[in-house]
């Protein structure tokens, strides 16, 4: 059985999950883990930006 998937919808869900992780990294970090968590959040933000940019290019 094949499922037809809207790829943009899949990416939007991925973006939402990544953004939730970003918020969690920035909010609930212990002081000792703060730098590491901000680095993780920055990496995830870069990934989100790349996906969003890619989706915008596809629309044009």
FIDO-407670 format. One record per residue (C-alpha): x, y, z; residue number from 1; residue in one letter. Coordinates in nm, 2 decimals. Layout:
<rec><u>X</u><v>Y</v><w>Z</w><roke>NUM</roke><roza>a</roza></rec>
...
***
This chain:
<rec><u>0.00</u><v>0.00</v><w>0.00</w><roke>1</roke><roza>x</roza></rec>
<rec><u>0.14</u><v>0.34</v><w>-0.10</w><roke>2</roke><roza>x</roza></rec>
<rec><u>0.09</u><v>0.66</v><w>0.08</w><roke>3</roke><roza>x</roza></rec>
<rec><u>0.10</u><v>1.00</v><w>-0.09</w><roke>4</roke><roza>x</roza></rec>
<rec><u>0.28</u><v>1.24</v><w>0.13</w><roke>5</roke><roza>x</roza></rec>
<rec><u>0.29</u><v>1.62</v><w>0.11</w><roke>6</roke><roza>x</roza></rec>
<rec><u>0.66</u><v>1.68</v><w>0.14</w><roke>7</roke><roza>x</roza></rec>
<rec><u>0.61</u><v>2.04</v><w>0.25</w><roke>8</roke><roza>x</roza></rec>
<rec><u>0.38</u><v>1.93</v><w>0.53</w><roke>9</roke><roza>x</roza></rec>
<rec><u>0.65</u><v>1.68</v><w>0.64</w><roke>10</roke><roza>x</roza></rec>
<rec><u>0.91</u><v>1.95</v><w>0.65</w><roke>11</roke><roza>x</roza></rec>
<rec><u>0.68</u><v>2.18</v><w>0.84</w><roke>12</roke><roza>x</roza></rec>
<rec><u>0.64</u><v>1.91</v><w>1.11</w><roke>13</roke><roza>x</roza></rec>
<rec><u>1.02</u><v>1.87</v><w>1.12</w><roke>14</roke><roza>x</roza></rec>
<rec><u>1.06</u><v>2.24</v><w>1.16</w><roke>15</roke><roza>x</roza></rec>
<rec><u>0.81</u><v>2.25</v><w>1.44</w><roke>16</roke><roza>x</roza></rec>
<rec><u>0.98</u><v>1.97</v><w>1.63</w><roke>17</roke><roza>x</roza></rec>
<rec><u>1.32</u><v>2.13</v><w>1.58</w><roke>18</roke><roza>x</roza></rec>
<rec><u>1.19</u><v>2.46</v><w>1.71</w><roke>19</roke><roza>x</roza></rec>
<rec><u>1.05</u><v>2.29</v><w>2.01</w><roke>20</roke><roza>x</roza></rec>
<rec><u>1.39</u><v>2.14</v><w>2.08</w><roke>21</roke><roza>x</roza></rec>
<rec><u>1.55</u><v>2.48</v><w>2.03</w><roke>22</roke><roza>x</roza></rec>
<rec><u>1.32</u><v>2.63</v><w>2.29</w><roke>23</roke><roza>x</roza></rec>
<rec><u>1.39</u><v>2.34</v><w>2.53</w><roke>24</roke><roza>x</roza></rec>
<rec><u>1.77</u><v>2.38</v><w>2.49</w><roke>25</roke><roza>x</roza></rec>
<rec><u>1.75</u><v>2.75</v><w>2.56</w><roke>26</roke><roza>x</roza></rec>
<rec><u>1.50</u><v>2.73</v><w>2.85</w><roke>27</roke><roza>x</roza></rec>
<rec><u>1.58</u><v>2.43</v><w>3.06</w><roke>28</roke><roza>x</roza></rec>
<rec><u>1.95</u><v>2.41</v><w>3.06</w><roke>29</roke><roza>x</roza></rec>
<rec><u>2.17</u><v>2.39</v><w>3.37</w><roke>30</roke><roza>x</roza></rec>
<rec><u>2.43</u><v>2.65</v><w>3.39</w><roke>31</roke><roza>x</roza></rec>
<rec><u>2.71</u><v>2.40</v><w>3.33</w><roke>32</roke><roza>x</roza></rec>
<rec><u>2.54</u><v>2.29</v><w>3.01</w><roke>33</roke><roza>x</roza></rec>
<rec><u>2.44</u><v>2.63</v><w>2.89</w><roke>34</roke><roza>x</roza></rec>
<rec><u>2.71</u><v>2.68</v><w>2.63</w><roke>35</roke><roza>x</roza></rec>
<rec><u>2.67</u><v>2.33</v><w>2.49</w><roke>36</roke><roza>x</roza></rec>
<rec><u>2.29</u><v>2.38</v><w>2.47</w><roke>37</roke><roza>x</roza></rec>
<rec><u>2.32</u><v>2.71</v><w>2.30</w><roke>38</roke><roza>x</roza></rec>
<rec><u>2.55</u><v>2.56</v><w>2.04</w><roke>39</roke><roza>x</roza></rec>
<rec><u>2.29</u><v>2.28</v><w>1.98</w><roke>40</roke><roza>x</roza></rec>
<rec><u>2.02</u><v>2.54</v><w>1.95</w><roke>41</roke><roza>x</roza></rec>
<rec><u>2.22</u><v>2.74</v><w>1.70</w><roke>42</roke><roza>x</roza></rec>
<rec><u>2.29</u><v>2.43</v><w>1.49</w><roke>43</roke><roza>x</roza></rec>
<rec><u>1.91</u><v>2.34</v><w>1.49</w><roke>44</roke><roza>x</roza></rec>
<rec><u>1.83</u><v>2.70</v><w>1.40</w><roke>45</roke><roza>x</roza></rec>
<rec><u>2.06</u><v>2.67</v><w>1.10</w><roke>46</roke><roza>x</roza></rec>
<rec><u>1.89</u><v>2.35</v><w>0.99</w><roke>47</roke><roza>x</roza></rec>
<rec><u>1.55</u><v>2.51</v><w>1.03</w><roke>48</roke><roza>x</roza></rec>
<rec><u>1.66</u><v>2.81</v><w>0.82</w><roke>49</roke><roza>x</roza></rec>
<rec><u>1.80</u><v>2.59</v><w>0.55</w><roke>50</roke><roza>x</roza></rec>
<rec><u>1.48</u><v>2.39</v><w>0.53</w><roke>51</roke><roza>x</roza></rec>
<rec><u>1.27</u><v>2.70</v><w>0.52</w><roke>52</roke><roza>x</roza></rec>
<rec><u>1.49</u><v>2.86</v><w>0.25</w><roke>53</roke><roza>x</roza></rec>
<rec><u>1.47</u><v>2.54</v><w>0.05</w><roke>54</roke><roza>x</roza></rec>
<rec><u>1.09</u><v>2.53</v><w>0.07</w><roke>55</roke><roza>x</roza></rec>
<rec><u>1.07</u><v>2.90</v><w>-0.04</w><roke>56</roke><roza>x</roza></rec>
<rec><u>1.29</u><v>2.83</v><w>-0.34</w><roke>57</roke><roza>x</roza></rec>
<rec><u>1.07</u><v>2.54</v><w>-0.44</w><roke>58</roke><roza>x</roza></rec>
<rec><u>0.76</u><v>2.76</v><w>-0.43</w><roke>59</roke><roza>x</roza></rec>
<rec><u>0.91</u><v>3.01</v><w>-0.68</w><roke>60</roke><roza>x</roza></rec>
***
